């Protein structure tokens, strides 16, 4: 779009008209015009993707991918085999002495083809057999019985059909065909 703007500026089209033709704000067109005057069409060229640069070199990124492939247990997290973003932040700090935010580590993991996981939060003392018995016996006793099938409607505000209305209420004749 900027290159099209440069072509229009070369044809002496005013920035306000460029904004109309390209469906951009007038402010953007004037900014592009200023850049074009200072550096020509090259000044309007793409500068690449935005955002901050990666703090890790390509070689460090390769090493990080290897570390992630090794799994969390190889790096001290033995309670589960899950790479969380906070663990990756810690790993990057330990191995490369670089700080990352959790969201930055998440983006970095996606870039490397990994996705952060959320570990299951379970109490270490949990008795799975007792939980199963409780679900099967106690829960079955205390849960309220469900509604019988066919009694409810999908819409709570559904009006009764005209045929169901008493004959002496307003609108009762609405269902009858007109003659």
Rosetta silent file (secondary structure, phi, psi, omega in degrees, C-alpha in Angstrom):
SEQUENCE: XXXXXXXXXXXXXXXXXXXXXXXXXXXXXXXXXXXXXXXXXXXXXXXXXXXXXXXXXXXXXXXXXXXXXXXXXXXXXXXXXXXXXXXXXXXXXXXXXXXXXXXXXXXXXXXXXXXXXXXXXXXXXXXXXXXXXXXXXXXXXXXXXXXXXXXXXXXXXXXXXXXXXXXXXXXXXXXXXXX
SCORE:     score description
SCORE:     0.000 S_00000001
   1 L     0.000  -39.244  179.141    0.000    0.000    0.000 S_00000001
   2 H   -65.462  -35.460 -179.795    2.869    2.352    0.794 S_00000001
   3 H   -69.218  -35.266  174.713    4.432    1.625   -2.585 S_00000001
   4 H   -64.336  -38.257  176.877    1.137    2.481   -4.286 S_00000001
   5 H   -62.420  -41.301  179.195    1.175    5.732   -2.289 S_00000001
   6 H   -61.252  -41.183  177.477    4.689    6.458   -3.575 S_00000001
   7 H   -61.520  -41.662  179.262    3.456    5.987   -7.162 S_00000001
   8 H   -67.276  -39.736  178.073    0.609    8.422   -6.537 S_00000001
   9 H   -62.713  -37.794  178.236    2.950   10.982   -4.944 S_00000001
  10 H   -64.967  -26.250  177.692    5.176   10.749   -8.036 S_00000001
  11 L   -88.005    9.594  178.302    2.078   11.612  -10.117 S_00000001
  12 L    65.980   30.226  175.206    1.663   14.723   -7.893 S_00000001
  13 L   -80.243  133.578 -178.134   -1.506   13.439   -6.227 S_00000001
  14 L   -67.673  150.024 -179.743   -2.119   15.300   -2.942 S_00000001
  15 H   -55.956  -37.848 -179.847   -1.904   13.318    0.347 S_00000001
  16 H   -63.468  -38.447  178.348   -5.617   13.862    1.110 S_00000001
  17 H   -70.504  -37.957  176.549   -6.541   12.308   -2.259 S_00000001
  18 H   -60.143  -42.122  179.176   -4.084    9.437   -1.666 S_00000001
  19 H   -60.070  -42.936  178.684   -5.835    8.790    1.656 S_00000001
  20 H   -64.370  -47.982 -176.563   -9.202    8.587   -0.115 S_00000001
  21 H   -65.288  -37.955 -176.402   -7.977    6.342   -2.902 S_00000001
  22 H   -95.352   -0.667  179.658   -6.105    3.942   -0.616 S_00000001
  23 L    55.729   50.926  174.375   -8.693    4.097    2.172 S_00000001
  24 L  -123.582  171.319  179.294   -6.231    5.120    4.867 S_00000001
  25 L   -71.058  152.837  177.768   -6.290    7.988    7.335 S_00000001
  26 H   -61.845  -38.942  179.415   -5.267   11.431    6.117 S_00000001
  27 H   -58.412  -45.274  178.785   -2.647   11.508    8.878 S_00000001
  28 H   -61.874  -43.102 -179.715   -1.016    8.316    7.517 S_00000001
  29 H   -61.461  -41.634  178.706   -1.015    9.712    3.980 S_00000001
  30 H   -67.391  -37.838  176.673    0.701   12.918    5.162 S_00000001
  31 H   -64.241  -43.657  177.765    3.283   10.898    7.130 S_00000001
  32 H   -62.920  -39.924 -179.975    3.971    8.763    4.058 S_00000001
  33 H   -62.423  -42.051  177.997    4.243   11.907    1.924 S_00000001
  34 H   -61.307  -46.574  178.188    6.810   13.358    4.332 S_00000001
  35 H   -61.398  -41.979 -179.376    8.851   10.137    4.212 S_00000001
  36 H   -63.181  -41.139  178.749    8.583   10.038    0.419 S_00000001
  37 H   -63.997  -36.384 -176.758    9.829   13.634    0.128 S_00000001
  38 H   -80.378  -34.117 -173.555   12.821   12.864    2.353 S_00000001
  39 H  -138.739   10.057  178.512   13.857    9.487    0.923 S_00000001
  40 L    73.022 -165.973 -176.530   11.795    8.588   -2.116 S_00000001
  41 H   -62.685  -31.732 -179.819    9.943    5.324   -2.625 S_00000001
  42 H   -61.385  -32.076 -179.645   12.644    3.375   -0.735 S_00000001
  43 H   -67.615  -20.798  178.960   11.739    5.282    2.438 S_00000001
  44 H   -93.936   -0.539 -179.555    8.233    3.816    2.222 S_00000001
  45 L   -68.481  163.176 -179.048    9.478    0.235    1.874 S_00000001
  46 L   -67.251  141.815  177.491    8.888   -2.391    4.549 S_00000001
  47 L  -102.299   12.810 -179.354   11.240   -2.425    7.496 S_00000001
  48 L    89.893 -176.987 -177.867   10.471   -6.049    8.334 S_00000001
  49 L   -66.547  148.162  179.651    8.385   -7.422   11.185 S_00000001
  50 L   -82.323 -176.945  178.938    7.762   -5.188   14.154 S_00000001
  51 L    95.314  172.716 -178.995    8.423   -5.908   17.792 S_00000001
  52 L   -78.643  158.471  179.710   11.583   -6.277   19.778 S_00000001
  53 L   -76.588  155.018  177.617   14.465   -8.400   18.598 S_00000001
  54 L   -67.238  134.780 -178.322   15.057  -11.852   19.998 S_00000001
  55 L   -81.368   -9.606  179.633   17.512  -11.707   22.893 S_00000001
  56 L  -105.716  138.687  177.439   18.955  -15.097   22.012 S_00000001
  57 L   -69.529  163.657  176.368   21.314  -15.661   19.103 S_00000001
  58 H   -55.979  -36.790  178.600   20.424  -18.263   16.465 S_00000001
  59 H   -65.805  -41.649  177.915   22.963  -20.617   18.079 S_00000001
  60 H   -66.686  -35.147  177.242   21.351  -20.150   21.517 S_00000001
  61 H   -63.445  -39.971  177.295   17.917  -20.776   19.992 S_00000001
  62 H   -62.721  -43.020  178.617   19.193  -24.086   18.605 S_00000001
  63 H   -63.749  -41.711  179.130   20.533  -25.022   22.044 S_00000001
  64 H   -60.617  -41.939  178.281   17.243  -24.048   23.681 S_00000001
  65 H   -61.042  -39.081  177.892   15.346  -26.301   21.255 S_00000001
  66 H   -64.777  -44.485  178.821   17.662  -29.184   22.216 S_00000001
  67 H   -60.190  -42.416 -179.809   17.099  -28.460   25.923 S_00000001
  68 H   -66.638  -37.088  176.835   13.330  -28.442   25.402 S_00000001
  69 H   -63.591  -31.135 -179.019   13.523  -31.727   23.478 S_00000001
  70 H   -68.902  -22.935  178.624   15.347  -33.285   26.433 S_00000001
  71 L    92.613  161.138 -177.409   12.306  -32.619   28.620 S_00000001
  72 H   -64.312  -33.880 -177.232   11.870  -30.961   32.000 S_00000001
  73 H   -62.012  -33.860  179.727   13.239  -33.914   34.013 S_00000001
  74 H   -67.215  -13.542 -177.403   16.654  -33.491   32.384 S_00000001
  75 H  -120.365   17.319  171.745   16.765  -29.993   33.832 S_00000001
  76 L   106.040   -6.078  178.809   15.525  -30.667   37.347 S_00000001
  77 L  -100.125   92.902 -173.624   11.727  -30.724   37.083 S_00000001
  78 L   -98.343  -10.345 -176.049   10.961  -34.343   37.887 S_00000001
  79 L   -69.672  -27.460  174.243    7.421  -34.024   39.275 S_00000001
  80 L  -157.277  166.941 -178.618    5.877  -34.021   35.778 S_00000001
  81 L  -102.350   57.820 -175.490    6.928  -33.914   32.132 S_00000001
  82 L  -127.028  128.263  172.960    5.454  -30.521   31.308 S_00000001
  83 L   -90.904  107.715  173.456    7.206  -27.442   29.960 S_00000001
  84 L   -92.804  159.807  179.388    5.421  -24.441   31.422 S_00000001
  85 H   -61.497  -37.716 -179.581    6.311  -20.933   30.286 S_00000001
  86 H   -67.202  -34.321  175.540    7.633  -20.099   33.762 S_00000001
  87 H   -66.730  -38.430  179.258    9.924  -23.139   33.648 S_00000001
  88 H   -67.281  -37.508  175.468   11.229  -22.049   30.264 S_00000001
  89 H   -58.540  -46.485  179.877   11.893  -18.550   31.681 S_00000001
  90 H   -63.645  -43.972  179.629   13.927  -20.173   34.465 S_00000001
  91 H   -60.362  -44.944  179.813   15.747  -22.456   32.009 S_00000001
  92 H   -62.841  -41.275  177.856   16.701  -19.522   29.755 S_00000001
  93 H   -62.767  -43.459 -179.816   17.962  -17.599   32.772 S_00000001
  94 H   -66.447  -45.848 -172.214   20.054  -20.548   33.994 S_00000001
  95 H   -84.764  -33.833 -172.306   21.539  -21.523   30.638 S_00000001
  96 H  -119.980   -4.094 -179.958   21.901  -18.195   28.821 S_00000001
  97 L    55.743   42.948  179.329   21.795  -15.560   31.604 S_00000001
  98 L  -127.938  138.245  179.158   19.019  -13.720   29.777 S_00000001
  99 L   -97.698  138.998  176.558   15.709  -12.654   31.300 S_00000001
 100 L  -131.319  151.498  171.334   12.401  -13.225   29.552 S_00000001
 101 L   -82.324  166.776  178.527    8.836  -12.553   30.612 S_00000001
 102 H   -62.893  -42.202  179.738    6.364  -15.432   30.713 S_00000001
 103 H   -68.474  -34.956  176.547    4.573  -14.104   27.626 S_00000001
 104 H   -66.040  -39.356  177.480    7.910  -13.634   25.843 S_00000001
 105 H   -66.201  -36.237  177.707    8.905  -17.207   26.655 S_00000001
 106 H   -62.571  -46.230  178.495    5.536  -18.405   25.341 S_00000001
 107 H   -62.552  -40.329  179.732    6.111  -16.609   22.020 S_00000001
 108 H   -64.452  -41.172  178.175    9.655  -18.004   21.865 S_00000001
 109 H   -62.442  -44.316  178.467    8.392  -21.550   22.490 S_00000001
 110 H   -61.026  -40.033  179.298    5.808  -21.200   19.695 S_00000001
 111 H   -61.377  -33.336 -179.821    8.537  -19.925   17.387 S_00000001
 112 L   -88.626   -0.355  177.695   10.544  -23.086   18.133 S_00000001
 113 L    91.428   14.575  178.152    7.533  -25.344   17.576 S_00000001
 114 L  -110.941  162.149  173.465    6.694  -26.013   21.240 S_00000001
 115 L  -131.661  136.549  178.866    3.663  -25.047   23.266 S_00000001
 116 L   -69.491  146.360 -179.126    3.649  -24.360   26.993 S_00000001
 117 L  -115.294  158.515  176.050    1.535  -26.714   29.055 S_00000001
 118 L  -104.962  121.381 -177.871   -0.339  -26.247   32.298 S_00000001
 119 L   -70.709  150.744  175.527    0.572  -28.887   34.864 S_00000001
 120 L   -70.446  129.758  179.813   -2.174  -30.827   36.620 S_00000001
 121 L   -93.299  100.810  179.504   -2.545  -29.464   40.132 S_00000001
 122 L  -126.828  142.065  176.696   -2.908  -32.500   42.358 S_00000001
 123 L   -71.775  137.793 -177.937   -2.147  -32.846   46.026 S_00000001
 124 L   -62.663  -30.513 -177.343    0.729  -35.242   46.624 S_00000001
 125 L   -86.971    8.105 -175.594   -1.253  -37.029   49.357 S_00000001
 126 L   -62.004  132.250  179.238   -4.279  -37.648   47.091 S_00000001
 127 L  -103.471  101.490 -175.522   -5.748  -41.133   47.477 S_00000001
 128 H   -61.300  -37.164  179.596   -7.117  -42.066   44.037 S_00000001
 129 H   -64.833  -42.487  179.291   -9.006  -45.104   45.354 S_00000001
 130 H   -65.152  -37.284  178.328  -10.813  -43.026   47.979 S_00000001
 131 H   -64.464  -43.556  179.873  -11.740  -40.440   45.336 S_00000001
 132 H   -62.856  -44.502  178.872  -13.181  -43.145   43.073 S_00000001
 133 H   -61.987  -44.363 -179.627  -15.232  -44.669   45.908 S_00000001
 134 H   -60.395  -44.332 -179.605  -16.559  -41.245   46.885 S_00000001
 135 H   -62.275  -42.698 -175.033  -17.610  -40.497   43.291 S_00000001
 136 H   -76.997  -35.762 -174.171  -19.354  -43.842   42.850 S_00000001
 137 H  -102.043  -64.715 -173.168  -21.046  -44.151   46.260 S_00000001
 138 H   -65.248  -46.960 -177.366  -21.341  -40.859   48.134 S_00000001
 139 H   -63.189  -40.334  178.992  -21.856  -38.561   45.140 S_00000001
 140 H   -60.528  -31.957 -179.911  -24.536  -40.842   43.705 S_00000001
 141 H   -77.477  -37.622 -172.710  -26.419  -40.564   47.036 S_00000001
 142 H   -92.620  -20.794 -177.352  -26.199  -36.788   47.499 S_00000001
 143 L   -69.262  144.145 -178.637  -26.646  -35.456   43.986 S_00000001
 144 L   -71.134  145.543  178.066  -30.115  -34.149   43.233 S_00000001
 145 L   -68.175  146.887 -179.817  -32.193  -36.167   40.812 S_00000001
 146 L   -77.739  171.125  177.365  -32.398  -34.695   37.335 S_00000001
 147 L   -73.613  146.984  177.060  -35.541  -33.552   35.607 S_00000001
 148 L   -66.809  147.917 -178.725  -37.545  -36.204   33.815 S_00000001
 149 L   -65.178  144.374  174.753  -37.058  -36.282   30.068 S_00000001
 150 L    85.872   -6.362 -177.316  -39.599  -34.473   27.912 S_00000001
 151 L   -86.216  -29.700 -173.529  -40.871  -32.088   30.625 S_00000001
 152 L   -97.773  166.493  176.844  -38.675  -29.095   29.768 S_00000001
 153 L  -116.839  153.425  177.726  -38.393  -26.848   26.753 S_00000001
 154 L   -70.103  -23.445 -179.513  -35.240  -25.566   25.157 S_00000001
 155 L  -118.808  122.379 -179.866  -36.631  -22.043   25.445 S_00000001
 156 L   -74.542  -19.897 -175.996  -37.945  -20.769   28.754 S_00000001
 157 L  -103.196   10.198 -178.794  -39.726  -17.856   27.046 S_00000001
 158 L   -64.963  129.282  178.894  -41.506  -19.848   24.347 S_00000001
 159 L   -79.538  154.119  175.531  -45.118  -18.857   24.149 S_00000001
 160 L   -67.702  152.223  179.521  -47.870  -21.407   24.079 S_00000001
 161 L   -69.034  153.616 -179.361  -49.291  -22.099   20.648 S_00000001
 162 H   -56.805  -29.963 -179.352  -52.497  -20.215   19.736 S_00000001
 163 H   -67.941  -24.541 -179.076  -54.454  -23.474   19.822 S_00000001
 164 H   -83.939  -10.521 -176.147  -53.589  -23.864   23.532 S_00000001
 165 L   -77.094  144.003  173.994  -54.983  -20.428   24.492 S_00000001
 166 L   -64.566  153.685 -176.077  -58.363  -20.125   26.148 S_00000001
 167 L   -72.113  -17.296 -174.207  -61.010  -18.617   23.881 S_00000001
 168 L  -101.099   13.101  178.704  -61.790  -15.636   26.117 S_00000001
 169 L  -103.608  157.305  178.313  -58.293  -14.036   26.258 S_00000001
 170 L   -58.686  139.170  178.534  -56.939  -11.352   23.925 S_00000001
 171 L    85.055    2.803 -176.454  -55.438  -12.804   20.765 S_00000001
 172 H   -64.869  -30.644 -178.812  -57.391  -16.043   21.050 S_00000001
 173 H   -85.666    3.761 -175.855  -58.739  -15.652   17.549 S_00000001
 174 H   -65.153  -28.858 -177.257  -55.264  -15.085   16.083 S_00000001
 175 H   -81.411  -18.599 -177.006  -54.912  -18.731   15.097 S_00000001
 176 L   -76.023  137.070  179.190  -58.208  -18.847   13.260 S_00000001
 177 L   -67.873  145.154  178.932  -57.957  -18.269    9.511 S_00000001
 178 L   -80.032  144.799  179.150  -59.494  -15.048    8.231 S_00000001
 179 L  -112.081    0.000    0.000  -62.461  -15.247    5.933 S_00000001
